[in-house]
């Protein structure tokens, strides 16, 4: 390996984490700083000042690290996913998620028609308007120390349901490609269902044996190796079915969470995964997304950028606010919930990057979606903090039932 590549890796990690730490001081998620680092270090800013950085922008090694970052990130997201929390507020969360998907999805689809997009590109743009940001959402709620409130419980439940539904739809769009026939899409949908059925069976009959194995392990590093091996097996299985590999990593994360919760080595596994993912691989992935941002393409498509960002924000906020109010939630609390639902973050960027690599969208659409995700992710915590504090003063916020307690209970007996 050339020394210059290692220098580039050091530059990317150092700059991404520095900016991530800087924006976190102003109540912004680190992903905002990491994207900003990619934009600054990218060919359209730093590349214009310093010649000879083409090796960094075209490095296959960095690209491979970013691909691995997608798998680890989705494994990490899956391990944040708790079916217990999903069902604890499933009625409210499901109602908010339903209209929060349909409303921006419909507006996004109309927008794509208006701007002349067709086929998979039109479907992808519509879906990008409706996606939310589960890992960013959970991170913000934890950082603000409001995770044990009814508001957070409802937000997490709605975000989980939204992302699961759109994970299915995005997987079909990515797997189908531009020229897929209805029969091929039906085959992919059947494969998706079969994959989750198989995952359920594995969870039912294989997971107990994994639990017994993990109980005997003395080191978190060994348990971490088992977890990564399972995630890679699921990723390969998803790829063989025709779905993106990161969907398998996500499902593996869900199963591993319920397998490992309560084990003495599991805290160490979570610490290692968090460090490797958030401290190393995920920042490289988000920096490389920033590399791909083409300001010339954005400048040629300013009307699309303005329209897409407006729909992503207004459509998501309105689509989440209306059902929240109909469910009897106070006005300020409803706006707090809706504000967090509009953030895009990791989920949208992962799909956008893969769609660009598969040729489903062009660089112009990709650049617009990256900036749209950047703006919405930046605004979400700002608006949430404002309306949450107003809701507290108005007496609208109540403690969650037993959210914190339910997360600490293992699914399987010790």
N, C-alpha and C positions, 0 to 999 in steps of 0.2 A: 504494500500500500504506500502511495506517495505521501511524503511529509505534508505537502500542501493540503491534502484532503483532511488530515487530522487538524491542521490549523483552521480550516474552514468549519469543521465540526465544533471546535473550541469557540470560534467566533460566533457561530449561530447560537450555541447554548448560552454563552455568557451574555450576549446581547438580548436574547429572548427572555432569560430569567431576570435580567436587570430591569428591562421595561415592564415585565410582568409584576415584579415587586413594586415598581414605581406606581403603576396604575392601581395596584391593590391598596395603596395608601390613600387613594381618593375614592374608595368603595367601588372599584371596578374589578371584574373578574380578570385573572392573569391572562386568559385567552386574548383579551383585547391588546395587551402589551405584546404578546407573542406574534399576533397578526401584524401589529404596527412594526415590530422588528423586521418581519419579512418584507414589508413594504419598503422600509428604509434601506435594508440591505440588498434589495432586489435590483434587477437590471435597469429599472426606470428611475432610480435615484442614485444609489451608490455606484451602480454600473455605468452611469453617465459621467461620474466624476473620476473613477479609477478604471483604467483599461486593464485588461488581462484577467478579469474575473469570470470569464466564460466557463472555465473548468468547474467553478463552484456552481454555476447555474445549470450546467449540463451533467453534473456528477451522477453516475449510476449508483454509486455507493450511498450518497445522500438520499437518492430516490428510494433505494431499498430500505434504508432506515426509516423513511417516512411511511412506507408500506407496512413495515413492522409496527410502526407507531399506531397505525389505524387498528390493527388487530389488538394491541395491548390496550388502546383507548376504549375500544368497544368491550373488551373483557372487563375493564375497570368500571365502565358504565353498567354492565350487567351485574357486577357485584354491588352496585349502589341500588339496584332494583330489588325491592322487597314485595313479594306478593301479599304479605300481611298488610303493609301500608296501602297497597292498591285497594284491597277490599275494605279497609277501615273507613274510607270515605268514598267508596265506589259509586254511590248514587250521586252525590254532589260532583265528584270529580268526573264521572262519566257524562253527566249532563253538560258540564262546562266544556269538556273535551269535545263532545259531539258537535255543538254549534261552533266551537272554536276551531274545528277542522273544516266543517262544511262552508262556513261564511268566507274565510280567506281563500279556501280552495276554489270556490265558485268565482270569486273576484279575480283570482290569479288565472283561472282558465279563460275568462273573458278577456283579461289583459293580454294573454298569449295570442288569442285570436285577433285582437285589435292590432297587435304589432306584427301579424303575419306569420307566426310560428306554427309549425305543424307536427303531427305525430308524437314521438317520444319527447321531443324538445318541449312541445306544448304541455304535455302531461307533467314533465319534470318541473317546469316553471310553476305550474299550479300547485304541485305538492310542496315546493320550496316555500311558498307563501304560508303554508299551514303548519310546518314543522316547528317544534319548540326545542329547548335546550336543557334536557334533564340533568346532566352532570354539572353544568354551569349553574343551574337553578339550585340544586342541592348545595353546591359549594357556597353560593351567595347566602342562602338561608342559614347555613352553619356559621359562616363568618360574621353575620349580623346577630347571631345568638337568638334567633327567633324560630328555630326548627321545631320547638315543642309548643306550638300554637295551633289552634284550629285552622288559621289561615294557611300556614305552611303545610299542614296535613292535606288540605284541599288542593293546594297548588301541586304538591308532589303527586297526588293521586291523578289529577287531571293531566299532568305532564307525562306520567307513565302511560296512561291509556292513549294519549295522543301519539307518543313516540312508538308504541307497539303497533298501533294501527298504520302509521305512516311507514314504519319499518317494513311491514308487509308490502305496502303499495310501492315503496321505493325499490325493494328487492325485485318485484315483478318488472318495473320499468327498466332497471339496470340489467336484469337478466334477459329481458326481451329484445333489447337493442332497437335500432331504427326500423328494421324491416321484418320484425316478427309478425307472423300471421296470428289470427285469433286462436288457432289450434295450439300454436307454440306457447302463447301466453297462458292458455288454459293448462297446458302441460306444466309450465313453470308454477302456476298457482297450485296445482295438485302436488308438485314437488315440494313447495313451501309448506303445505299442510302436512304432507308425509314427514317432512323433516321435524316439525314440531311434535307430531305424534310419536316419532322415534325418540325425540328428546324427552317426552313425557315417560315413555317406557324405560328409557335409561335412568331417568330420575327415580322411577318406581322400583326397578329391580337391580340396577347397578350401583346407584348412589350409596345405598346402605353399606356395600362392600368398600367403597371409597372412604366412607366415613370411618369404618373400622381400621382401614389402612392409615388414615391420617391420625387416628387416636394413638397408634403405636409409634408415630414419628416423634423424635425428640427435638428436631431442629426445624425452625421456620423455613430455612433455605431448602431443605428436602421437600417439605410440603409445597413450597413455591414451585419447585421443579415439577411436582405432580400436577399442580394447577395449570402450569403452562403447557404441559404435555396434553392434558385433557382439552384445553382451549384449541390447540393446534389440530387435534383429532377432529373436533367439531368443525373447525374451519375447513379442513380438507373434505369432510363429508358434505358440507354446504356447497363447496366448489364442485364436487362431483354431481350433485343434484342440479347444478346450474345457477345457484345463488351466490352472491358475493360472500367471500370467506369470512368477513367480519361479522356477518349475521350468526355464523356458527360460534365465533368467539363470544358474542353477546349472550347467546343462549347458555354457553358453558359458564359464563360469569354468574348467571342467575342460578344455575344448578349448584355451582361451587359455593355461592353465598349460603344457601340453605344447607349445604353439606358441612361447611366448616364453622358456621356460627356456633359459638360456645366452646370450641376446642381451644386449648391453651396455646397451641402454635399458630392459631389463625390470625391473631393480632399481628404477629410477625410477618405472615404472608401478606396481609393487607398493607403493612408498612413498606415491604419490599416492592410490591406492585405499584403502590403510589409513588415511591421514589423513582423507579425505573420509568414509569409511564409519564408522570407529570414533571419529573425532573430531567428527563433525557429524551425519550422517544417522541412524546406528543408535541413538545415545543418544536422539534425539527419538522414534524408534519405541518404545523401551523405556519412556521417560517416559510416553508416551501410553497404553501398556498399564497403567502404574500409575494413570493417571487413571481408567481403566475399572474399577478394583477397587472393588467395593461391599461395604463391611464389614457393612452390614445384611444383605445377601444371604448373606454367609459365616456370620454369626451364626445365621441361620435354617437353615443347612445344616452345622453343625459335625460331625454324624456322618458326612456325606459327605466332608468335608474330612479328618477323621481317617482314615477308611477308605481314601480315595484316596491320601493321603500315605503311609500304611503299605504299601499295595500297590506304589506307585511305588518305595519304598525297599527293602522286604524282598523283593518279587517280583523286582526287577531284580538285587539283590545275590545272592539265592539262585540265580536263573536263570543268572547269569554265573559264580558260584563253583563250582557243581557240575561243569560241563564243564571248567573250568580244572583242578580237582583230578583229574578223570578223565584229563586229558591229561598228568598227571605234574608239574604246576606246584606248587610248595610252598604250604603253607597261608597264610603271610603274603603272599606274592606274589599268590596267588589273590584274597585279600581286597582287596589294593591295586587289582588289575584291576577287581574287581567294584565297588569304591567309585567309581571314575571312570565306570563304565558307568551308574551310577544318576542322574547329573546330567542335568537336562533342558535348561535354558538356551534358546538362541535358537530351535532347531528347533521345540520345543513351543509357544513363545510366538508365533512367526510363524503357525503353523497355528491356534492358539487364536484369535488376533485375526481371521484371515480367516474362520474358522468362525462367529465372533460376527457379523461383518459380513454373512455370507451367510445368517444366520438358522438355521444348523444347530444351534447351542447357544444357550441363554439366558444372561443376565448372571450368574445364580447359578452355573451350571456354569463359566462363564468365570472368575469370581472365584476359585472353588475351584481350578481348574487353574493359575491364576497363582500363588496361594500355595503350591500343591504344587510347582510348578517352582522357586519361590524357596527353599523349604526344602531340596529335594533338591540344588539347585545350591550352596547354602551348605554343606551337609554333605559333599559329594563331595571337595573338596580337603583338608578336615580329616581325614577318614577315610583318604584315600589317603596323605597325608604320614605318618600314624601307622603304617600297615601297611607302607609302603614302607621306612621306617627300620628296622622290625623285621625285614623281609626282608633288608635289607642286613647287619644284625648276624648274621642266621642264615646268611648266605652263599648266599641263594637268587637274588640278582640277578646276571645276566650281561650283558655288553655286547651290543647288537644287532649283527647281522651286518654290514651296510653301509648302515644307514638314512640316515645323514647324507650318505654319498657318493652314494647313488642319487638323492637329491633334487636334487643339483647337476648331474646328467647330462641334457643335452637329449635329447628324444625324436627330434628331427630333426637331420640332419647340418648343420654350419655351412656 
